Structures are given as C-alpha cells and as structure tokens.
Amino acid sequence: QQACRKSADLTCLKDRLSISFCQTLKSMRKCSVPSVRAQCCLSCPQAPSIHTQRQRKQQLLQNHDML
C-alpha cells in the first residue's frame, strides 16, 4: 500500500491545495520548502538537480567559446 502511495506521488496531475494559494506561496518563494512543493506540485515543480544545472552551465560556456 505504501509503494502505491509513493508511485502516485511521482506523477503530479494537479495541486493538492488551491491554485491561488499555491501561486501565493510561489510568489513568496516558498517552493523550496519540501512540504509546499509536495502540496503544490504543479505550481512548484521539482527543481532540476545541481548536477543538471552544472552540466547546462558547462554546455553554455562551451557553446559561447565556439562563437
């Protein structure tokens, strides 16, 4: 039963809280709080990992060097 609950949490179809409340939390920059992100999963999508951001930054630098 717990496994089902976890797999259901992986797919976000809509915010669990009202859209307006989630937008308010987002405007207050509260999306970094795990509980807010869980309840407002559509308004506050999971941020890309630091590793992914680092790879993207390196790619941009390489592309800039080629120009």
Secondary structure by P-SEA (a helix, b strand, c coil): caaaaaaaaaccccccccaaaaaaaaaacccccaaaaaaacccccccccaaaaaaaaaaaaaaaaac
